[in-house]
Amino acid sequence: MADLTTKIGDLTLKNPVMTASGTFGYGTEYADFFDIAQLGGIVVKGTTVELREGNDYPRMAETPAGMLNAVGLQNKGVDHFIREIYPAIRGIDTHFIVNVNGSTIDTYIECAEKIADLEFIPGIELNISCPNVKEGGMLFGVCASSAAEVVREVRKVYPKTLIVKLSPNVTDIAEIAIAVESEGADSVSLINTLLGMAIDIERRKPVLSTVTGGLSGPCVKPVALRMVWQTAHAVKIPVIGMGGICSWQNAVEFLLAGATAIQVGTYNFIDPTVSLKIIDGINAYCDKNGFRSVNELLECRV
């Protein structure tokens, strides 16, 4: 079997397969299906300083080869995470990364500071790319200067591995990646959802209460793959690829495009064990092609 360990900042992952925020809860929800400690990492659901009820219903819609969501970062707040969730996950032998969100730079900072105090949370994923909230979110991620500013301020207070999640809803994603790298990001993850919408032709109204929402699933993979490739050629920090991954073949594509690790998102809803199948598939691919480690595979990037 190949050595699948890979590094993101100061983190050594046992394999390059992680789960994406918003699709895997806090990890414990999937523990009945398989041993989640086998994963390289788990990015927990979006966390904010304050309790958020999320957007009004309906806030999810099925689309061809994908889904739209406008959940709106529903969560009980960072203090609830520290008090109720952290004790339940701290003993699980994989890396838990908290997806940190805010509506202002100050709230990003406050949330990151509180997470920094948790010994067994080795990193955060700073989400400057959420298209489903009225304030903040994608506002920071669509402009290089604002993306750089929020990363710069969070970097001042957060000493551990800092991953920045990028929005695909931009003209030049490489420009954004370079900007956050220059302000101290240890890694970038991409892509978040594409902005989309659906219309109910019988009601002659938008399906989602928010009109637009985030599109994810297999339909976004070609766009995600292209953006990962562009970004990997533009920055020196590790890139974490995601967007429509539903098989080990998809994952290998992202690794060849320049990703150091990948995240599985929407397909968790279809097959809760897909991440394990992807780990096994990457291993078999490495064995078949004579790669002794995943790092040798990464050297074949296109």
C-alpha contacts under 8 A as a table, 3 or more apart, distances in Angstrom:
res1	aa1	res2	aa2	distance
1	M	283	N	6.40
1	M	284	A	7.73
1	M	287	D	6.52
1	M	292	R	7.61
2	A	283	N	5.90
2	A	286	C	6.31
2	A	287	D	6.44
2	A	291	F	6.82
2	A	292	R	4.81
2	A	293	S	4.80
2	A	294	V	6.95
3	D	292	R	6.32
3	D	293	S	4.31
3	D	294	V	6.27
4	L	14	K	6.31
4	L	15	N	4.64
4	L	16	P	6.79
4	L	283	N	7.37
4	L	293	S	5.69
4	L	294	V	4.98
4	L	295	N	7.67
5	T	12	T	6.67
5	T	13	L	5.44
5	T	14	K	4.46
5	T	15	N	4.70
5	T	16	P	6.85
5	T	293	S	7.75
5	T	294	V	7.06
6	T	12	T	5.75
6	T	13	L	5.31
6	T	14	K	6.78
6	T	15	N	6.22
6	T	16	P	6.15
6	T	260	T	7.06
6	T	261	A	7.45
6	T	294	V	7.39
6	T	295	N	7.13
7	K	10	D	6.94
7	K	11	L	5.52
7	K	12	T	4.51
7	K	13	L	5.97
7	K	260	T	7.62
8	I	11	L	5.13
8	I	12	T	6.52
8	I	13	L	7.49
8	I	161	T	7.80
8	I	186	D	7.31
8	I	187	S	6.65
8	I	238	P	6.14
8	I	260	T	7.59
9	G	161	T	5.67
9	G	162	L	7.73
9	G	186	D	5.21
9	G	187	S	6.67
9	G	237	I	7.99
9	G	238	P	7.55
10	D	160	K	7.69
10	D	161	T	6.12
11	L	122	P	7.37
11	L	161	T	7.18
13	L	16	P	6.43
13	L	40	G	4.89
13	L	41	G	6.82
13	L	94	T	7.97
13	L	95	H	7.45
14	K	38	Q	8.00
14	K	39	L	7.41
14	K	40	G	5.08
15	N	39	L	6.91
15	N	40	G	4.68
15	N	261	A	7.96
15	N	279	I	7.29
16	P	40	G	5.66
16	P	260	T	6.88
16	P	261	A	4.25
16	P	262	I	6.03
16	P	279	I	7.94
17	V	39	L	6.12
17	V	40	G	5.16
17	V	41	G	6.85
17	V	261	A	6.13
17	V	262	I	5.37
17	V	263	Q	6.03
17	V	264	V	7.43
17	V	275	S	6.73
17	V	278	I	7.49
17	V	279	I	6.55
18	M	39	L	6.13
18	M	40	G	5.36
18	M	41	G	4.55
18	M	42	I	5.45
18	M	43	V	7.18
18	M	261	A	7.37
18	M	262	I	5.97
18	M	263	Q	4.53
18	M	264	V	6.33
18	M	275	S	7.65
19	T	23	T	7.42
19	T	24	F	6.52
19	T	41	G	6.71
19	T	42	I	5.07
19	T	43	V	5.86
19	T	262	I	7.98
19	T	263	Q	4.72
19	T	264	V	4.74
19	T	265	G	6.11
19	T	275	S	7.61
20	A	23	T	5.92
20	A	24	F	6.74
20	A	42	I	7.09
20	A	43	V	5.51
20	A	44	V	7.46
20	A	242	M	7.81
20	A	263	Q	5.10
20	A	264	V	5.48
20	A	265	G	4.82
21	S	24	F	6.44
21	S	25	G	7.33
21	S	42	I	7.89
21	S	43	V	4.97
21	S	44	V	5.10
21	S	45	K	4.64
21	S	46	G	6.37
21	S	99	N	6.51
21	S	265	G	7.36
22	G	25	G	6.10
22	G	44	V	6.91
22	G	45	K	4.52
22	G	46	G	6.43
22	G	265	G	7.72
23	T	45	K	7.33
23	T	265	G	5.37
23	T	266	T	6.10
23	T	268	N	6.57
23	T	269	F	7.28
24	F	27	G	5.64
24	F	29	E	7.33
24	F	30	Y	7.22
24	F	42	I	7.82
24	F	43	V	7.77
24	F	44	V	6.76
24	F	45	K	7.13
24	F	265	G	7.58
24	F	268	N	7.10
25	G	28	T	7.42
25	G	29	E	6.37
25	G	44	V	5.81
25	G	45	K	5.37
26	Y	29	E	6.68
26	Y	42	I	7.83
26	Y	43	V	7.74
26	Y	44	V	4.78
26	Y	45	K	6.28
26	Y	85	I	7.58
27	G	30	Y	5.67
27	G	31	A	6.80
27	G	36	I	7.03
27	G	42	I	6.67
27	G	44	V	6.91
28	T	31	A	5.01
28	T	36	I	7.89
28	T	89	I	7.41
29	E	32	D	7.22
30	Y	33	F	5.53
30	Y	34	F	6.91
30	Y	36	I	7.24
30	Y	272	P	7.03
31	A	34	F	5.48
31	A	35	D	5.93
31	A	36	I	5.92
32	D	35	D	7.83
33	F	272	P	6.85
33	F	273	T	6.80
34	F	273	T	6.89
35	D	38	Q	6.00
36	I	39	L	5.73
36	I	94	T	7.76
37	A	40	G	7.82
37	A	92	I	6.08
37	A	93	D	5.07
37	A	94	T	5.07
38	Q	94	T	7.22
38	Q	276	L	7.58
39	L	42	I	7.15
39	L	94	T	6.54
39	L	275	S	7.43
39	L	276	L	7.41
40	G	94	T	6.33
40	G	95	H	6.83
41	G	94	T	5.69
41	G	95	H	4.62
41	G	96	F	5.87
41	G	97	I	7.25
42	I	94	T	7.48
42	I	95	H	6.26
42	I	96	F	4.96
42	I	97	I	6.08
43	V	96	F	5.93
43	V	97	I	4.62
43	V	98	V	5.78
43	V	99	N	6.36
43	V	125	E	7.62
44	V	96	F	6.97
44	V	97	I	6.25
44	V	98	V	5.34
44	V	99	N	6.10
45	K	75	N	7.90
45	K	98	V	7.23
45	K	99	N	6.18
46	G	73	L	5.81
46	G	74	Q	7.73
46	G	75	N	7.10
46	G	98	V	7.26
46	G	99	N	4.82
46	G	100	V	5.97
46	G	101	N	6.34
47	T	73	L	7.35
47	T	75	N	6.29
47	T	76	K	7.87
47	T	77	G	6.01
47	T	78	V	5.96
47	T	81	F	7.97
47	T	98	V	7.09
47	T	99	N	5.93
47	T	100	V	5.16
47	T	101	N	5.81
47	T	111	C	7.91
48	T	51	L	7.08
48	T	52	R	7.66
48	T	73	L	7.94
48	T	75	N	7.28
48	T	77	G	5.19
48	T	78	V	5.79
48	T	100	V	6.27
48	T	101	N	5.18
48	T	102	G	5.87
48	T	107	T	7.66
48	T	108	Y	7.76
48	T	111	C	6.36
49	V	77	G	5.19
49	V	78	V	5.18
49	V	79	D	7.42
49	V	102	G	7.31
49	V	107	T	6.34
49	V	108	Y	7.85
49	V	110	E	6.92
49	V	111	C	5.29
50	E	76	K	7.03
50	E	77	G	4.63
50	E	78	V	6.91
51	L	74	Q	7.63
51	L	75	N	5.83
51	L	76	K	4.27
51	L	77	G	4.36
52	R	73	L	6.75
52	R	74	Q	4.97
52	R	75	N	5.35
52	R	76	K	6.22
52	R	77	G	7.02
53	E	72	G	7.95
53	E	73	L	7.86
53	E	74	Q	5.01
53	E	75	N	6.77
53	E	76	K	7.95
54	G	71	V	5.61
54	G	72	G	4.37
54	G	73	L	5.61
54	G	74	Q	4.24
54	G	75	N	7.67
55	N	59	R	6.88
55	N	70	A	6.70
55	N	71	V	5.63
55	N	72	G	5.16
55	N	74	Q	7.75
55	N	209	S	7.56
55	N	210	T	7.42
56	D	59	R	6.66
56	D	209	S	6.06
56	D	210	T	7.75
57	Y	60	M	7.98
57	Y	208	L	7.32
57	Y	209	S	6.00
58	P	61	A	7.90
58	P	207	V	7.06
58	P	208	L	5.34
58	P	209	S	5.57
59	R	68	L	7.93
59	R	69	N	5.61
59	R	70	A	4.75
59	R	71	V	5.56
59	R	208	L	5.19
59	R	209	S	6.17
59	R	210	T	7.47
60	M	67	M	7.20
60	M	68	L	5.52
60	M	69	N	4.38
60	M	70	A	6.22
60	M	71	V	7.26
60	M	208	L	6.69
61	A	67	M	5.71
61	A	68	L	5.05
61	A	69	N	6.50
61	A	198	A	7.64
61	A	207	V	7.03
61	A	208	L	7.17
62	E	66	G	6.36
62	E	67	M	4.43
62	E	68	L	6.27
63	T	66	G	5.09
63	T	67	M	4.99
63	T	68	L	6.88
63	T	198	A	7.84
64	P	67	M	7.58
64	P	219	C	7.64
65	A	217	G	6.24
65	A	218	P	5.57
65	A	219	C	5.25
66	G	215	L	6.84
66	G	216	S	5.49
66	G	217	G	4.13
66	G	218	P	5.96
66	G	219	C	5.85
66	G	220	V	7.96
67	M	214	G	7.98
67	M	215	L	5.67
67	M	216	S	5.55
67	M	217	G	6.27
68	L	196	G	7.14
68	L	197	M	7.20
68	L	213	G	5.68
68	L	214	G	5.20
68	L	215	L	4.54
68	L	216	S	6.52
69	N	132	N	7.78
69	N	213	G	5.26
69	N	214	G	5.20
69	N	215	L	6.76
70	A	132	N	5.09
70	A	133	V	7.99
70	A	208	L	7.19
70	A	210	T	6.87
70	A	212	T	7.43
70	A	213	G	4.80
70	A	214	G	6.37
71	V	74	Q	6.40
71	V	132	N	6.81
72	G	132	N	5.02
72	G	133	V	5.23
73	L	132	N	7.63
73	L	133	V	7.34
76	K	79	D	7.97
76	K	80	H	5.90
76	K	81	F	7.38
77	G	80	H	5.51
77	G	81	F	6.50
78	V	81	F	4.91
78	V	82	I	6.21
78	V	111	C	6.56
78	V	114	K	7.56
78	V	115	I	7.84
79	D	82	I	5.09
79	D	83	R	6.08
80	H	83	R	5.06
80	H	84	E	5.63
80	H	85	I	7.16
81	F	84	E	5.50
81	F	85	I	4.80
81	F	86	Y	6.00
82	I	85	I	6.12
82	I	86	Y	5.17
82	I	87	P	7.57
82	I	115	I	7.88
82	I	118	L	7.95
83	R	86	Y	6.56
83	R	87	P	7.17
84	E	87	P	6.37
84	E	88	A	7.23
85	I	88	A	5.39
85	I	89	I	6.58
86	Y	89	I	5.37
86	Y	90	R	5.82
87	P	90	R	5.59
87	P	91	G	7.81
88	A	91	G	7.22
89	I	92	I	5.53
89	I	96	F	7.96
90	R	120	F	5.80
90	R	121	I	7.78
95	H	121	I	7.17
95	H	122	P	6.95
96	F	120	F	7.83
96	F	121	I	5.79
96	F	122	P	7.13
96	F	123	G	7.57
97	I	121	I	6.23
97	I	122	P	6.75
97	I	123	G	5.22
97	I	124	I	5.08
97	I	125	E	6.53
98	V	115	I	7.73
98	V	121	I	7.47
98	V	123	G	6.88
98	V	124	I	4.76
98	V	125	E	5.98
99	N	124	I	5.82
99	N	125	E	4.58
99	N	126	L	5.94
99	N	127	N	6.31
100	V	108	Y	6.85
100	V	111	C	6.71
100	V	112	A	6.74
100	V	124	I	6.53
100	V	125	E	5.99
100	V	126	L	5.00
100	V	127	N	5.84
101	N	107	T	7.89
101	N	108	Y	5.95
101	N	111	C	7.71
101	N	126	L	6.52
101	N	127	N	5.45
101	N	128	I	7.19
101	N	137	G	6.95
102	G	105	I	6.87
102	G	106	D	7.91
102	G	107	T	5.10
102	G	108	Y	4.63
102	G	111	C	7.83
102	G	136	G	6.17
102	G	137	G	6.73
103	S	107	T	6.45
103	S	108	Y	7.38
103	S	135	E	5.29
103	S	136	G	3.89
103	S	137	G	6.46
104	T	107	T	5.33
104	T	108	Y	6.47
104	T	135	E	7.98
104	T	136	G	5.99
105	I	108	Y	5.11
105	I	109	I	6.21
105	I	150	V	5.78
105	I	153	E	7.53
106	D	109	I	5.04
106	D	110	E	6.14
107	T	110	E	5.00
107	T	111	C	6.10
108	Y	111	C	5.35
108	Y	112	A	6.13
108	Y	150	V	7.78
108	Y	154	V	6.98
109	I	112	A	5.16
109	I	113	E	6.07
109	I	153	E	7.02
109	I	154	V	5.26
109	I	157	V	7.10
110	E	113	E	5.20
110	E	114	K	6.43
111	C	114	K	5.35
111	C	115	I	6.39
112	A	115	I	5.15
112	A	116	A	6.04
112	A	124	I	7.59
112	A	154	V	6.92
112	A	157	V	7.41
112	A	158	Y	6.33
113	E	116	A	5.07
113	E	117	D	6.88
113	E	157	V	6.10
113	E	158	Y	6.27
114	K	117	D	5.65
114	K	118	L	7.50
115	I	118	L	5.53
115	I	121	I	7.26
115	I	124	I	7.93
116	A	119	E	7.65
116	A	121	I	7.54
116	A	158	Y	6.05
116	A	159	P	7.30
116	A	160	K	7.22
118	L	121	I	5.59
119	E	122	P	7.21
121	I	124	I	7.85
122	P	160	K	6.11
122	P	161	T	6.43
123	G	160	K	5.53
123	G	161	T	4.45
123	G	162	L	5.82
123	G	163	I	7.38
124	I	160	K	7.87
124	I	161	T	6.58
124	I	162	L	5.46
124	I	163	I	6.06
125	E	162	L	6.28
125	E	163	I	4.54
125	E	164	V	5.44
125	E	165	K	6.28
126	L	162	L	7.13
126	L	163	I	6.01
126	L	164	V	4.67
126	L	165	K	5.84
127	N	130	C	6.65
127	N	137	G	6.89
127	N	164	V	6.22
127	N	165	K	4.92
127	N	166	L	7.22
128	I	136	G	7.71
128	I	137	G	5.05
128	I	138	M	5.53
128	I	139	L	7.36
128	I	140	F	5.41
128	I	141	G	4.76
128	I	147	A	7.11
128	I	164	V	7.23
128	I	165	K	6.14
128	I	166	L	6.38
128	I	167	S	7.20
129	S	137	G	5.29
129	S	138	M	4.06
129	S	139	L	7.45
129	S	140	F	7.12
129	S	141	G	5.09
129	S	142	V	7.60
129	S	165	K	6.36
129	S	166	L	5.40
129	S	167	S	4.40
129	S	168	P	7.99
129	S	192	N	6.49
130	C	133	V	6.75
130	C	137	G	4.60
130	C	138	M	4.85
130	C	167	S	7.27
130	C	192	N	7.12
130	C	193	T	7.65
131	P	137	G	6.46
131	P	138	M	5.29
131	P	193	T	7.46
131	P	194	L	7.95
131	P	195	L	6.62
131	P	213	G	6.62
131	P	214	G	6.19
132	N	137	G	7.67
132	N	212	T	7.93
132	N	213	G	5.83
132	N	214	G	6.72
133	V	136	G	6.96
133	V	137	G	6.28
134	K	137	G	7.93
135	E	139	L	7.26
136	G	139	L	5.16
136	G	140	F	6.40
137	G	140	F	6.16
137	G	141	G	7.19
138	M	141	G	4.95
138	M	142	V	6.24
138	M	167	S	6.79
139	L	142	V	6.10
139	L	143	C	7.81
140	F	143	C	6.48
140	F	146	S	5.19
140	F	147	A	5.13
140	F	150	V	7.36
141	G	144	A	7.29
141	G	146	S	7.01
141	G	147	A	5.19
141	G	166	L	6.31
141	G	167	S	5.86
141	G	176	I	7.48
142	V	146	S	7.87
142	V	147	A	7.33
142	V	167	S	6.75
142	V	169	N	6.87
142	V	170	V	5.52
142	V	176	I	7.60
143	C	146	S	5.51
143	C	147	A	6.05
143	C	170	V	7.93
143	C	176	I	6.86
144	A	147	A	5.13
144	A	148	A	5.99
144	A	175	E	6.51
144	A	176	I	4.74
144	A	179	A	5.74
144	A	180	V	7.77
145	S	148	A	5.13
145	S	149	E	6.15
145	S	179	A	7.29
146	S	149	E	4.96
146	S	150	V	6.37
147	A	150	V	5.57
147	A	151	V	6.33
147	A	176	I	6.88
147	A	179	A	7.08
147	A	180	V	6.36
148	A	151	V	5.25
148	A	152	R	5.94
148	A	176	I	7.90
148	A	179	A	5.35
148	A	180	V	4.95
148	A	182	S	7.69
148	A	183	E	6.06
149	E	152	R	5.11
149	E	153	E	6.31
149	E	183	E	7.94
150	V	153	E	5.29
150	V	154	V	6.16
151	V	154	V	5.18
151	V	155	R	5.86
151	V	164	V	7.84
151	V	180	V	6.19
151	V	183	E	6.17
151	V	184	G	7.20
151	V	185	A	6.99
152	R	155	R	5.18
152	R	156	K	6.58
152	R	180	V	7.85
152	R	183	E	5.04
152	R	184	G	6.84
153	E	156	K	5.37
153	E	157	V	7.24
154	V	157	V	5.51
154	V	158	Y	5.95
155	R	158	Y	5.11
155	R	159	P	6.92
155	R	162	L	7.60
155	R	183	E	7.56
155	R	184	G	6.39
155	R	185	A	7.59
156	K	159	P	7.60
158	Y	162	L	7.59
161	T	186	D	6.07
162	L	184	G	7.96
162	L	185	A	5.49
162	L	186	D	5.25
162	L	187	S	6.61
163	I	185	A	6.06
163	I	186	D	5.81
163	I	187	S	4.64
163	I	188	V	5.24
163	I	189	S	6.67
164	V	180	V	7.50
164	V	185	A	6.48
164	V	187	S	6.37
164	V	188	V	4.68
164	V	189	S	6.02
165	K	188	V	5.72
165	K	189	S	4.61
165	K	190	L	5.87
165	K	191	I	7.36
165	K	192	N	7.08
166	L	173	I	7.69
166	L	176	I	7.70
166	L	177	A	7.51
166	L	188	V	6.86
166	L	189	S	6.16
166	L	190	L	5.34
166	L	191	I	6.09
166	L	192	N	6.40
167	S	170	V	6.74
167	S	173	I	7.61
167	S	190	L	7.03
167	S	191	I	6.08
167	S	192	N	5.40
167	S	193	T	7.35
167	S	194	L	7.87
168	P	173	I	6.70
168	P	190	L	7.51
168	P	191	I	5.73
168	P	192	N	6.34
168	P	193	T	7.08
168	P	194	L	6.19
168	P	224	A	7.84
168	P	227	M	7.66
169	N	194	L	6.20
169	N	195	L	6.86
170	V	173	I	6.09
172	D	175	E	5.54
172	D	176	I	7.02
173	I	176	I	5.20
173	I	177	A	6.27
173	I	227	M	6.93
173	I	230	Q	7.83
173	I	231	T	6.89
174	A	177	A	4.99
174	A	178	I	6.12
174	A	227	M	7.94
174	A	230	Q	6.32
174	A	231	T	4.92
174	A	234	A	5.94
174	A	235	V	7.85
175	E	178	I	5.24
175	E	179	A	6.27
176	I	179	A	5.08
176	I	180	V	6.40
177	A	180	V	5.39
177	A	181	E	6.09
177	A	188	V	6.96
177	A	231	T	6.66
177	A	234	A	7.66
177	A	235	V	6.93
178	I	181	E	5.08
178	I	182	S	6.17
178	I	234	A	6.81
178	I	235	V	5.99
179	A	182	S	5.26
179	A	183	E	6.69
180	V	183	E	5.14
180	V	184	G	6.62
180	V	185	A	5.68
181	E	184	G	5.40
181	E	185	A	4.82
181	E	186	D	7.08
181	E	187	S	7.57
181	E	235	V	7.20
181	E	237	I	7.15
182	S	185	A	7.29
185	A	188	V	7.13
185	A	237	I	7.91
186	D	237	I	6.08
186	D	238	P	7.28
187	S	237	I	5.32
187	S	238	P	4.96
187	S	239	V	5.81
187	S	240	I	7.32
188	V	237	I	7.48
188	V	238	P	6.72
188	V	239	V	5.15
188	V	240	I	6.15
189	S	239	V	5.82
189	S	240	I	4.42
189	S	241	G	5.91
189	S	242	M	7.38
190	L	224	A	7.18
190	L	227	M	7.73
190	L	228	V	6.74
190	L	239	V	7.66
190	L	240	I	6.35
190	L	241	G	5.31
190	L	242	M	5.68
190	L	243	G	7.44
191	I	224	A	5.69
191	I	227	M	7.52
191	I	228	V	7.69
191	I	241	G	6.81
191	I	242	M	5.67
191	I	243	G	5.82
192	N	242	M	7.71
192	N	243	G	7.18
193	T	214	G	4.74
193	T	215	L	5.09
193	T	216	S	5.39
193	T	243	G	7.62
194	L	214	G	5.34
194	L	215	L	4.95
194	L	216	S	6.91
194	L	220	V	7.59
195	L	212	T	6.70
195	L	213	G	5.70
195	L	214	G	4.91
195	L	215	L	5.99
196	G	212	T	5.53
196	G	213	G	5.51
196	G	214	G	5.95
196	G	215	L	5.70
197	M	206	P	7.31
197	M	207	V	7.71
197	M	208	L	7.54
197	M	211	V	6.37
197	M	212	T	4.58
197	M	213	G	6.02
198	A	206	P	5.84
198	A	207	V	5.57
198	A	208	L	7.25
198	A	211	V	7.75
198	A	212	T	7.57
199	I	204	R	6.77
199	I	205	K	5.69
199	I	206	P	4.22
199	I	207	V	5.21
200	D	203	R	5.51
200	D	204	R	5.45
200	D	205	K	5.47
200	D	206	P	5.83
200	D	207	V	5.52
201	I	204	R	4.58
201	I	205	K	6.94
206	P	209	S	7.20
206	P	211	V	5.32
207	V	211	V	6.86
208	L	211	V	4.99
208	L	212	T	6.58
208	L	213	G	7.31
210	T	213	G	7.00
215	L	220	V	7.54
216	S	219	C	7.05
216	S	220	V	6.08
216	S	243	G	6.70
216	S	244	G	6.52
216	S	266	T	6.61
217	G	220	V	6.03
217	G	221	K	7.38
217	G	243	G	6.62
217	G	244	G	4.30
217	G	245	I	7.46
217	G	265	G	7.76
217	G	266	T	5.55
217	G	267	Y	6.94
218	P	221	K	5.43
218	P	243	G	7.27
218	P	244	G	3.88
218	P	245	I	6.58
218	P	246	C	7.17
219	C	222	P	7.50
219	C	244	G	6.52
220	V	223	V	5.53
220	V	224	A	6.14
220	V	243	G	5.97
220	V	244	G	5.65
221	K	224	A	4.95
221	K	225	L	5.91
221	K	243	G	5.19
221	K	244	G	4.55
221	K	245	I	6.85
222	P	225	L	5.14
222	P	226	R	6.22
223	V	226	R	5.24
223	V	227	M	6.28
224	A	227	M	5.16
224	A	228	V	6.13
224	A	241	G	7.61
224	A	242	M	6.75
224	A	243	G	5.39
224	A	244	G	7.76
225	L	228	V	5.19
225	L	229	W	6.20
225	L	241	G	7.66
225	L	243	G	7.68
225	L	253	E	7.66
225	L	254	F	6.13
225	L	257	A	6.74
226	R	229	W	5.15
226	R	230	Q	6.20
226	R	257	A	7.83
227	M	230	Q	5.01
227	M	231	T	6.02
228	V	231	T	5.12
228	V	232	A	5.95
228	V	239	V	7.21
228	V	241	G	6.12
228	V	254	F	7.35
228	V	257	A	6.49
228	V	258	G	6.58
228	V	259	A	6.74
229	W	232	A	5.24
229	W	233	H	6.41
229	W	257	A	4.77
229	W	258	G	5.62
229	W	259	A	7.81
230	Q	233	H	5.41
230	Q	234	A	6.48
231	T	234	A	4.99
231	T	235	V	6.30
231	T	239	V	7.51
232	A	235	V	5.74
232	A	236	K	7.40
232	A	238	P	7.62
232	A	239	V	6.24
232	A	257	A	7.60
232	A	258	G	5.20
232	A	259	A	6.95
233	H	236	K	8.00
233	H	258	G	7.63
235	V	238	P	7.97
238	P	259	A	6.97
238	P	260	T	5.79
239	V	258	G	7.00
239	V	259	A	4.88
239	V	260	T	5.69
239	V	261	A	7.05
240	I	259	A	5.27
240	I	260	T	5.89
240	I	261	A	4.87
240	I	262	I	5.15
240	I	263	Q	7.04
241	G	254	F	6.18
241	G	255	L	7.88
241	G	259	A	5.39
241	G	260	T	7.74
241	G	261	A	6.40
241	G	262	I	4.61
241	G	263	Q	6.28
242	M	245	I	6.49
242	M	254	F	7.83
242	M	262	I	5.65
242	M	263	Q	5.04
242	M	264	V	6.42
242	M	265	G	7.45
243	G	263	Q	7.95
243	G	264	V	7.63
243	G	265	G	7.27
244	G	264	V	7.76
244	G	265	G	7.37
244	G	266	T	7.17
244	G	267	Y	7.56
245	I	250	N	5.41
245	I	251	A	6.24
245	I	263	Q	7.78
245	I	264	V	5.84
245	I	265	G	7.28
245	I	267	Y	7.17
246	C	250	N	6.51
246	C	251	A	7.91
246	C	264	V	7.19
246	C	267	Y	5.58
246	C	274	V	7.09
247	S	250	N	5.26
247	S	251	A	6.48
247	S	274	V	7.15
247	S	277	K	7.46
247	S	278	I	5.84
248	W	251	A	4.89
248	W	252	V	6.18
248	W	277	K	6.94
248	W	278	I	4.16
248	W	279	I	7.14
248	W	280	D	7.91
248	W	281	G	5.13
248	W	282	I	6.00
249	Q	252	V	5.17
249	Q	253	E	6.36
249	Q	278	I	7.96
249	Q	281	G	7.56
249	Q	282	I	7.92
250	N	253	E	5.10
250	N	254	F	6.57
251	A	254	F	5.20
251	A	255	L	6.38
251	A	262	I	6.70
251	A	278	I	7.16
251	A	282	I	7.78
252	V	255	L	4.97
252	V	256	L	6.10
252	V	282	I	6.84
253	E	256	L	5.13
253	E	257	A	6.10
254	F	257	A	4.86
254	F	258	G	6.47
254	F	259	A	5.61
254	F	262	I	7.24
255	L	258	G	5.33
255	L	259	A	4.57
255	L	260	T	6.16
255	L	261	A	6.96
255	L	262	I	7.64
255	L	297	L	7.75
255	L	298	L	6.20
255	L	301	R	7.14
256	L	259	A	7.02
256	L	297	L	7.48
256	L	298	L	6.25
256	L	300	C	6.39
256	L	301	R	4.32
256	L	302	V	5.90
257	A	301	R	5.71
257	A	302	V	5.76
258	G	298	L	7.17
258	G	301	R	5.69
258	G	302	V	7.35
259	A	262	I	6.73
259	A	298	L	7.97
260	T	298	L	7.20
264	V	267	Y	6.82
264	V	268	N	6.99
264	V	275	S	6.82
265	G	268	N	5.90
266	T	269	F	5.85
266	T	270	I	7.59
267	Y	270	I	5.13
267	Y	271	D	6.16
267	Y	272	P	7.67
267	Y	274	V	7.29
268	N	271	D	5.18
268	N	272	P	4.66
268	N	273	T	7.22
268	N	274	V	6.50
268	N	275	S	7.85
269	F	272	P	6.18
271	D	274	V	5.38
272	P	275	S	7.61
273	T	276	L	5.63
273	T	277	K	6.72
274	V	277	K	5.07
274	V	278	I	6.22
275	S	278	I	5.01
275	S	279	I	6.30
276	L	279	I	5.06
276	L	280	D	6.26
277	K	280	D	5.12
277	K	281	G	5.99
278	I	281	G	4.91
278	I	282	I	6.11
279	I	282	I	5.30
279	I	283	N	6.29
280	D	283	N	5.10
280	D	284	A	6.19
281	G	284	A	5.06
281	G	285	Y	6.05
282	I	285	Y	5.02
282	I	286	C	6.16
283	N	286	C	5.20
283	N	287	D	6.26
284	A	287	D	5.05
284	A	288	K	6.02
285	Y	288	K	5.11
285	Y	289	N	6.16
286	C	289	N	5.27
286	C	290	G	5.94
286	C	291	F	4.68
286	C	292	R	6.79
286	C	293	S	7.10
286	C	294	V	7.03
286	C	297	L	7.16
287	D	290	G	5.21
287	D	291	F	5.98
287	D	292	R	7.12
288	K	291	F	7.79
291	F	294	V	6.96
291	F	296	E	5.77
291	F	297	L	6.24
292	R	296	E	6.85
293	S	296	E	5.43
293	S	297	L	6.93
294	V	297	L	4.97
294	V	298	L	6.29
295	N	298	L	4.88
295	N	299	E	6.41
296	E	299	E	5.20
296	E	300	C	7.19
297	L	300	C	5.53
297	L	301	R	7.61
298	L	301	R	5.61
